[in-house]
Amino acid sequence: MSQPARATAFAPASTSNLAVGFDLLGHPLQRFGDRVTAVRAATPGVVMGPITGTVTGLPADPALNTAGRAVMRMLRDQAPGLGMEISIEKGIPLSSGIGGSAASAVAAVVAANALLPRPLATEELFAYALRGEEVASGAIHGDNVAPSLFGGLVLVRSAIPADVVRLPAPPGLRCVLALPELTLNTRDARAVLPRQVPLRDVTTQCANLAGVLAGCYRGDLALIGRSLRDVLVEPHRAALIPGFHAVQAAAMDAGALGCSISGAGPSLFAWCAGDAVADAVALAMRDAFARADVAASAWVSPVDGPGARVESVE
Amino acid sequence: MSQPARATAFAPASTSNLAVGFDLLGHPLQRFGDRVTAVRAATPGVVMGPITGTVTGLPADPALNTAGRAVMRMLRDQAPGLGMEISIEKGIPLSSGIGGSAASAVAAVVAANALLPRPLATEELFAYALRGEEVASGAIHGDNVAPSLFGGLVLVRSAIPADVVRLPAPPGLRCVLALPELTLNTRDARAVLPRQVPLRDVTTQCANLAGVLAGCYRGDLALIGRSLRDVLVEPHRAALIPGFHAVQAAAMDAGALGCSISGAGPSLFAWCAGDAVADAVALAMRDAFARADVAASAWVSPVDGPGARVESVE
């Protein structure tokens, strides 16, 4: 069999933090995602091909591009003689809080992996995707990379060394994602965070993290509903998002289990029990953003959705 | 059937915090416990009877005594005309970090409950036992009261209103408790805690809390072993316990999954996989305390042990 010369992979957007799991928890989102095509090239190393889609102006230097950097690291370790051209079709708006840079890095390593003489296991791709995302976010967390790569509700106990645990999502659990037409740079969103936080708040946050985890394992949506509250990070970032409190209140009034900032924002997520509630919450959040003079879309995703996939290999 | 006139209840000691669950997690310990006898009295209200056992000098004023106060609150709400004499046989050394005040309060409400015209469900006793423990600790947490009352590994997501979740303990999980012949006042142990903690440490602590919880649900002892580390509280309290670092190192060298301070100290707990490891760890911890010139005992408990029980009703 001849070696494949071209592979395309898709990686979904994702929501991270999930109110109680700052830098730790995430799950994929349907509807948006990034698509990366890797094509064998004659010269060893990585060159960037076209970058199309919702985003323009991404770095064409592979060392500065999340997708390019991830594949560079991968080839350096796994196939130093190989050359690839990496092209990106961005489906995820930049700086929206739904893991766009992670998805590009994930799609890139999944596509490139399909062209390796000895493809790696999915678990082994995690570290390379992380290195790619690092270029964009300036930090290594993995709570977007892991759900985008593996799918499902995941706990990243540690990014390096990788310690990723798949958590069960109760049947019927849905995620509404409300995406305002605003951008919020991840670095800016990190800059508003205090270096020190009150120990009293930490205990509350830990109690709620434990409640959400136990609720997921027990399939106890009421326990999740009592616990899905962020007292640690949300108070600092809420002011960066016009209409935040009104949108959150609208989600809760419409029956959400909890609602907070998706990733570093400005998008918001709301967990809901079942499709009917989720549809009502999506409408309520979009309308509340509109009343705050912010155009926004909102849609419903499963929490336990699939991760990245190879779409074609030629 | 005539109303019973005398009831005796036993409540076990407990370990709380468990490295990753400050004020949130606990489980009972075997071997030590407090025993309380409630006897019907002619005059409404609570009087203290004899206080015997390992501890002397406990308050004889029921309003200042954990057991007395708990029963006072209970009678006030449930049977204002009833009178009881409460006597305590202390089995748990004071200020040792294994939930002595909680056990007294729990045994008291369990004994008194057996004398009520309409006894309450165990869940309803929790709030009264909490009020008793408050007298001794100056704060309300519930991470000793809940395991002593209900048994098992428990998460106290919230003490008031009560939100207590029983967590599964992996089969074979054992707890070694090393009890040095020292006392450490809970209020003093709280005083060394900073009001503010670094957000970076909070993320690490949350990751480890999530890892321990997921490990318990998955029965994954290796995950528990990677996660059972306290970066938040232990660094501040370790200096209050002579020999702490040597004893902790001895426990880990002997194969413990993790070892940290039990409650507010000075006792230490270590979780272990199986009885053989636990026995070796117990020996290692006792010896390490001895090398630090601290006499100590150490013994092995199940993590999933029973809670309080009525021993006799006459």
Interface residues (C-beta under 8 A of the other chain):
Chain A: G21 F22 D23 L24 L25 L155 V156 R157 S158 D163 V165 L167 L193 P194 R195 Q196 V197 P198 L199 R200 V202 T203 Q205 C206 A207 N208 L209 A210 G211 L213 A214 Y217 R218 L223 R226 S227 L232
Chain B: G21 F22 D23 L24 L25 L155 V156 R157 S158 D163 V165 L167 L193 P194 R195 Q196 V197 P198 L199 R200 V202 T203 Q205 C206 A207 N208 L209 A210 G211 L213 A214 Y217 R218 L223 R226 S227 L232
